[in-house]
Amino acid sequence: MRAKMFKCRFPILMASVIAPVVLLTGAFQADNSPWLWMLFVALYAVFGCVCMFIPGKWRLPAGLIGCAAQIAAGWYFLPWREAWPLWIIPVSCSVLLLFTLPMGGWERGHELNPAWPITGLLIHLIAQMLMNLQMARREVFDALYLPVFLSFLIYLVFSLMMQNRISLLGAMPDAAGVPLSIRRRNKILVWITLSLTLLLSLIPAFAKALQWLWVKVKEIVIAFVRWLMSLTKSDMPVGGGGETGDAGMPLMEAGEPSLFAMIMEKIMLVVAGTLAILLTVWVLRFLWKKLKKLAVWLMQRLRSYAQSASEDYVDELEDTRSQGEERFAFARDWFKKHLSERDLKGLPPREQIRKRYGILRRRHPEWTDSQTARDTLNEAPAELYERARYSSHEITEADAETFLKS
């Protein structure tokens, strides 16, 4: 059951990737609420997760029921009579649902193609640009921000967790052999990274909240000063005496606020401003202390993680593994191909020897994976490589120069 629930991450991640496409397609064709377009994304995600729990022989009928639900929702809810291209939304979601069905039979450790998170990032970036550049029907596109933001949060969480699993699978030949402590530390690091990213993204919202708070404080201070001014005013009408004045003479207009009221208003504004500044400084100081503690704790976790997975241990597995290499072979080969001799000079002697041997292996495709350094090199450089790779003996610059010249 847990393994089947674990597979639900596939349709959820894919739904978060297609959500901006569905929302923009609907917004360009009609003026309906964006939650109408999210209905089809939700139907795909729900039926995709349900099909992960269903045995293989019943998975296709369940998928066809999901496709029928998409078409029925389109028939009853979409304004397709005014804009027939809207049918592309339920039809595309149905096709994607059928494409998702075989994932229910995947073995544990099988992941989505990395093209999905990469494509999702591009889609969300393009969606943000289109929503900001669209000037006509502004209210329709403004309503898309919340659903697009929520879908991006879901995409960010599931894609980061996917990259974490892929890195573990790439470092270990057997997913079940990864220690539980390393898996937990990796998940903690992923959630910390996500939390920091969200906090940084909310800085404009915090600035608007502080601006709103400052306006409210000023309004409260002004209201309080006006109340004090009302207490200092005389209840007597300002004007001439009753007997001596002419009966038809109008009363004199009320005088300007007293000097005391004006001074009190200035004093209260200064006090309110000082209190607001002190409160802001206190909040920033509090956040700074917490962030320093978080940074110290994060560094301790990183050191602990580095100690639990030593460099030699990971390198040994990376050079001998065969699982997961094809996922990033193109990018890895491109960077390795552009590693120059000048770049090697900046590395420690031990790394120079190991990187140089890696370059030699790529230049000699006839060397098979089963051949060791003893089989491919002369005795002296092979001994230097084994010392640099498998032992803790000191490797000097002279040793590195000897290996480079051999």
Secondary structure, DSSP 8 states (H G I E B T S, - for coil): -HHHHHHTHHHHHHHHHHHHHHHHHHHHH--S-HHHHHHHHHHHHHHHHHHHHS-HHHHHHHHHHHHHHHHHHHHHHS-TTT-GGGGHHHHHHHHHHHHHGGGGG--TT----THHHHHHHHHHHHHHHHHHH--TTHHHHHTTHHHHHHHHHHHHHHHHHHHHHHHHHHH-S-GGGS-HHHHHHHHHHHHHHHHHHHHHHTHHHHHHHHHHHHHHHHHHHHHHHHHHHHHHS-SS--S--TTTS-TT----------HHHHHHHHHHHHHHHHHHHHHHHHHHHHHHHHHHHHHHHHHHHHHHHHHHS-HHHHHHHHHH--SSGGGSHHHHHHHHHT--HHHHHTS-HHHHHHHHHHHHHHH-TTS-TT--HHHHS-HHHHHHHHHHHH--S---HHHHHHHHH-
